[in-house]
Amino acid sequence: MRILALAFMLLLAMPVIANHPAQAQTHQASGQANSDELREGMRGALNQSRQFLGNLLSEAKTASGLNDEQLYAVGVGLLGGLLVADVVGTGGVGTIFFAGAGGLFGKWATTPGK
């Protein structure tokens, strides 16, 4: 979320800089420092997001008892169900139904038969 906010701030700041080139030149040194600070902040946020998703995946595996293949299939099924719900144009309950059905289908497809 922070990355999107920073990207939007940069996008909205470009017209202001383009209209005031004299100010942009006087603040070039501080701008370089700000861009370095922004780059480091974005790297930190990306690393924090990766760590969070890794922890989330490992917790999901231990809580559900699924193997990697089954867990990924459930995730793909959920996303597929959400896409179908979006195409069909269902409301809240329909979205939950399609996402749940997609997740169940993903689990069923990767469960070995007896």
C-alpha positions in Angstrom: 0.0 0.0 0.0 2.9 2.3 0.8 4.4 1.6 -2.5 1.3 2.6 -4.4 1.0 5.8 -2.3 4.6 6.7 -3.1 4.1 6.0 -6.8 1.0 8.2 -6.9 2.8 11.0 -5.1 5.6 10.9 -7.7 3.1 10.8 -10.5 1.2 13.8 -9.2 4.4 15.7 -8.4 5.6 15.6 -12.0 3.3 18.4 -13.4 4.4 20.7 -10.6 8.1 20.1 -11.3 7.5 20.6 -15.1 5.8 24.0 -14.5 8.5 25.3 -12.2 11.9 24.4 -13.8 13.8 27.0 -11.9 12.7 25.6 -8.6 13.4 22.1 -9.8 17.0 23.1 -10.6 17.6 24.7 -7.2 16.2 21.7 -5.4 18.1 19.1 -7.5 20.5 18.2 -4.8 17.7 17.7 -2.2 15.7 15.9 -4.9 18.5 13.4 -5.4 18.7 12.8 -1.6 14.9 12.4 -1.5 14.9 9.9 -4.4 17.6 7.9 -2.7 15.6 7.9 0.5 12.5 6.9 -1.5 14.3 4.1 -3.2 15.5 2.7 0.1 12.0 3.0 1.6 10.5 1.1 -1.4 13.1 -1.6 -1.0 12.3 -1.9 2.7 8.6 -2.0 2.0 9.1 -4.7 -0.7 11.2 -6.8 1.6 8.7 -6.4 4.4 5.9 -7.5 2.0 7.9 -10.6 0.9 8.6 -11.6 4.5 4.9 -11.2 5.4 3.8 -13.3 2.4 6.3 -16.0 3.2 5.1 -16.1 6.8 1.5 -16.2 5.6 2.2 -19.1 3.3 4.0 -21.1 6.0 1.2 -20.5 8.5 -1.4 -21.5 5.9 0.5 -24.8 5.2 0.7 -25.7 8.9 -2.8 -24.7 9.7 -4.5 -26.4 6.8 -2.3 -29.5 6.5 -2.1 -29.1 2.7 1.0 -29.7 0.7 2.4 -27.0 -1.6 0.7 -28.2 -4.7 -2.7 -28.3 -3.0 -2.2 -24.9 -1.4 -1.3 -23.3 -4.8 -4.3 -25.0 -6.5 -6.7 -23.6 -3.8 -5.2 -20.2 -4.4 -5.6 -20.5 -8.2 -9.1 -21.8 -7.7 -10.0 -18.8 -5.5 -8.6 -16.4 -8.1 -10.4 -18.2 -10.9 -13.7 -18.1 -8.9 -13.2 -14.4 -8.3 -12.7 -13.8 -12.0 -15.8 -15.8 -12.9 -17.8 -13.8 -10.3 -16.5 -10.6 -11.9 -17.5 -11.6 -15.4 -20.9 -12.9 -14.3 -21.4 -9.7 -12.3 -22.6 -11.2 -9.1 -23.0 -9.3 -5.8 -21.3 -10.0 -2.5 -22.8 -13.5 -1.8 -22.3 -14.6 -5.4 -18.6 -13.5 -5.2 -18.2 -15.6 -2.0 -19.9 -18.5 -3.6 -17.7 -18.5 -6.8 -14.5 -18.0 -4.8 -15.4 -20.8 -2.4 -16.3 -23.1 -5.3 -13.1 -22.3 -7.1 -11.1 -23.1 -4.0 -12.9 -26.4 -3.5 -12.3 -27.3 -7.1 -8.6 -26.5 -6.8 -8.3 -28.8 -3.7 -10.4 -31.5 -5.4 -8.3 -31.4 -8.5 -5.0 -31.9 -6.7 -6.2 -34.5 -4.1 -5.0 -37.9 -5.1 -7.8 -40.4 -5.9 -8.3 -43.6 -3.9 
